[in-house]
Amino acid sequence: MPTYEYACPKCGHEFEQYQSMKDEPLKTCPKCKKSGVKRLVGGGAGLIFKGSGFYITDYKKPSNSSSDTATVKPETPKTTKKKET
């Protein structure tokens, strides 16, 4: 079940409510008891991984020792001088 964020425009109270997706949005503020509460657009809780976890070595490709140790020198750019006329 998702957590929804609400704000009361009358008293400025902001709160979260844990409710089912099938439930109707709240209409009254729990602090001032007035109607007119607005549901805010939230970014969501994000992705949650459960279990033993994911590691960088899980999908690592086998490496060749010769290609890992080889170094490549960057090519130096050649400069040209303009002739003064």
ROBAPA-84342 format. One record per atom (N, C-alpha, C): residue in three letters; x, z, y. Coordinates in steps of 0.02 Angstrom, whole numbers, plus 50000, padded with zeros to 5 digits. Example, Ala and Ser with C-alpha at 12.3 -4.5 7.8 and 13.67 -1.06 7.14 Angstrom:
ala506605039049716
ala506155039049775
ala506605039049835
ser506425035449888
ser506845035749947
ser506455039450002
END
This chain:
met500425000049941
met500005000050000
met500445000050062
pro500264995950111
pro500674995450171
pro500545001050221
thr501015001850266
thr500945006550321
thr500805002450384
tyr500265004050419
tyr500085000450480
tyr500245004750540
glu500435001450594
glu500575004750657
glu499985003750704
tyr499795009150738
tyr499235008950785
tyr499455011850852
ala499105009850905
ala499225012550972
ala498565013451007
cys498505019051042
cys497895020351081
cys498045018451153
pro497675013651181
pro497795011651251
pro497575016851302
lys497155021551281
lys496885026551328
lys497355032451338
cys497655035051283
cys498095040751290
cys498825038951277
gly498955032851252
gly499645030651240
gly499945033051175
his499545036351133
his499785039051069
his499915033251020
glu500515033150990
glu500675028250939
glu500775031950873
phe500505029150818
phe500545032450754
phe500525027250698
glu500725029450638
glu500715025250579
glu500185027950531
gln499865023350496
gln499355025250447
gln499485021450382
tyr499535025150328
tyr499635022350261
tyr498935020950233
gln498765014550224
gln498095012750200
gln498115006250161
ser497595005250121
ser497544999250080
ser497424993150123
met497594987350096
met497474981150133
met496724979650138
lys496334982450093
lys495604981350093
lys495244985850143
asp495574991150167
asp495254995850214
asp495164992550282
glu494644994650316
glu494514992350384
glu495024995650431
pro495224992150485
pro495694995150533
pro495375001250566
leu495795006050585
leu495545012150618
leu495265010350686
lys494775014250708
lys494445012950772
lys494525018750821
thr494645024750796
thr494705030550840
thr495395033650836
cys495625036250893
cys496285039350898
cys496245046450870
pro496715048450827
pro496705055250800
pro496885060550853
lys497195058550908
lys497405063350959
lys496855064651011
cys496605059351041
cys496105060151094
cys495385059051070
lys495305056651008
lys494655055550977
lys494225050251011
lys494535045851051
lys494175040551085
lys494255034051045
ser493765029551051
ser493795023251015
ser494215018151054
gly494445013051021
gly494825007751053
gly495535007151028
val495695010250972
val496365009850944
val496515002750923
lys497115000350938
lys497334993550920
lys497864993850867
arg497814989350817
arg498324988750766
arg498894984550794
leu499504986950788
leu500084983350813
leu500364978650760
val500694973450783
val501014968850737
val501704971650722
gly501834973050658
gly502474976050638
gly502914970950603
gly503544972650599
gly504024968350565
gly504034969250490
gly503704974250465
gly503704975450393
gly504264980050373
ala504244982250312
ala504734987050287
ala505364983750263
gly505344977350251
gly505944973850227
gly505954973650151
leu506484971150126
leu506574970250054
leu506864976550023
ile506564978849970
ile506794984849936
ile507014983049866
phe507644984549849
phe507904983249783
phe507834989649741
lys507554988949682
lys507514994749637
lys507904993049574
gly508184998049544
gly508564996949483
gly509284998849492
ser509714996149449
ser510414998049450
ser510784995249509
gly510524990049540
gly510834987249600
gly511144980449589
phe511374977549642
phe511684971049640
phe512394971749667
tyr512854968649634
tyr513554969349653
tyr513844962449667
ile514374962349705
ile514704956049723
ile514994952649661
thr515154956549611
thr515454953649550
thr514934950949502
asp514304952049513
asp513774949649468
asp513764942049463
tyr513874938649518
tyr513814931449519
tyr514464928049541
lys515004931749535
lys515644929049557
lys515904923849508
lys516144918249534
lys516414912949493
lys517124914749473
pro517334912749414
pro518034914049396
pro518494910049442
ser519034913149462
ser519494909849509
ser520124907749474
asn520434902449500
asn521074900149475
asn521614903649516
ser522094906449483
ser522614910149520
ser523044905449562
ser523134899249541
ser523544894549580
ser523204892449645
ser522544891649644
ser522204889549705
ser522114895349754
asp522094901549728
asp522014907249772
asp522654908749810
thr523244907449779
thr523864909249811
thr524144903649855
ala523894897549847
ala524134891949887
ala523914892749959
thr524384891750005
thr524214892150076
thr524264885250106
val523804883950150
val523794877450184
val523934878650257
lys524454875150283
lys524624875850353
lys524184871050393
pro523904873450448
pro523504868850489
pro523944863750524
glu523684857850532
glu524054852450564
glu524094853750639
thr524684853150667
thr524774854350739
thr524584847950776
pro524204848550829
pro524004842550866
pro524594839850906
lys524644833250909
lys525174830050947
lys524934828951018
thr525364830551065
thr525184829651135
thr525534823451162
thr525214820051205
thr525514814051236
thr525574815251311
lys526134813251337
lys526234813851409
lys526044807451443
lys525724808151499
lys525544802251539
lys526144800351582
lys526264793951586
lys526814791551628
lys526564791451700
glu526994793951743
glu526824793851814
glu526984787051843
thr526534784251880
thr526644777651909
thr526654777851983
END
